[in-house]
Amino acid sequence: MTRSLVGMLLAATVATGVIAVTPTAASASELGQSAARPHLLDYKIYFGKCEDTCRIKVRIKSVTRLKLYDVSLNARLWVNGKKVGSCYDYVGSIRPKGVRWAGCTVRSSKLSTMWNRYNDGEIDFNTETKTNVHYEWYS
């Protein structure tokens, strides 16, 4: 990419006190990509005991100098490639460069059924989770 294209791509606009990094219309069409939000968080996922109920803990770290508001966590649990449940947790606000923990528990009949089939020796029990952390920030 050329230097001017990178400059257009990272043009910061301020509208009603909210900072948003968006590419211009020309640069988005040249790249063939849609606009993406800046990543202000870094997080790591931990599993607790996972049998007929599964505990998911997430360490959320702010990597910006802005205070983040209304942070929430959505987690979906998959066992052997099949979705067995989801959960939600409201975290609150995170101070600049701060760390907060979020956690939720998945309880569902699908998870219980998969655990019973694992105990009977019919299937493996390979857990995987997909998370989405939502936040807002102001300048």
N, C-alpha and C positions, 0 to 999 in steps of 0.2 A: 504494500500500500504506500502511496505517496505521502509526503509529510503534510500537505494541505488536506488530504482526505482524512488523515488521523486527526488533524485539528478540527475539522468539521464534525467528525464522529464523536469527539469528546467535548463538544460545545455545551456548556452548562447554561441552563435557562432557569430563571427564578420567576415563579408565578405564584402569587398569593402566599408568599412565605414558605413555599415548599420547594426544595431543591430537587431537580430532576435532570438526569443526564440522558439526553436523547440525541440521536443522529438527525441531521437535516434530511429533508425529503430526497434531495439529489444523492446524498451519500448512501441512504438506505436502498435506493433503487439500484445504485451502482454495485453495492455489495450483494444484493439479493437476499438480505436478512431483515428480520423485523427488529424493532427497538427492544433493548433489554435493560432491565433495572440494574443499578449498581449493587454489588453484593457487599453489604455492610456487616454481615454476620459470618461467623465460622462456628460450626457445631459438630459434635461427635456423639454417636449413638451408642448406648450401653443397653444390654439385655439383662434383666433380672431373671428370676425363676420363670421358666416358660413351660407349663404343662397344660392343664385345662384352662388356666388363666395365664396371661403373659404380661409382665411388667416391662415397659419401655421407658428408659430414662435418657434424656438428651441434655448435654452441656452446651449452652448457647453463649457465645462470646462476641461482644461487640468489637469490631475492628476499626471503628471510626471515632472521631472526636465529637460526634453529635449524640444527643440523648435520643434513644429510640422509645417510642410510645406504642401501646397496644400490641405488644408482642404475643403471638399465640402459636401453638403447635398443633398440627394435624398429623397423625401417624396412621399408616395402613400396614397391617401385618399379613404376610404371605407365608404359607407353609407348603413346600414342594411346588411352588409356582401357582398356588390357588389362594385367592384372597379369603382370609378367614375372619377378618374383623378390622375395625378402626377405632380410634379414640381421639380425644381432643383435650387440650389443656391451655388455659389462659395464664400467661407468664406475668404480664404487667409491663412496666417500663424497665429499661436497662440503661444505666449511666454510661458515659463515654468510657471505652476500654474496659467495661465491666463484664462480669460473668454471672449468669443465672442458670439454675437448673429447672428443667421441666420434666414432668413424668406423667404417664397415664397407663391405665391397665385395660387390656383387651379381654373381654369375656364374651364368648359367643358359643352357640351350639355347634357351629362348624369347627371351631377350635377344639372343643371337647370331643367331637367325633373323630377328628384327625388324631388327637392324643390317644383315644381308645384304640384306634386302628394301629397306632405305633406300638402300644403296649401288647397288642395281640400278635405283633410281628409281621403285619401285612405291608406296612409302608415305612419309609424313612421319615424323619422329622427335621427337615432343614428349614430353619426360620430365616426370614428376610423381612426388612421393613423399609418402607419408603416414607420420608417425612417431608412436610412443607411447613416452613416457619414464615409467618406473616408479620410485618411490622410497618410502622409509619414513622417518619422523622420530619422535623421542621428546622428551618435555618434560624 
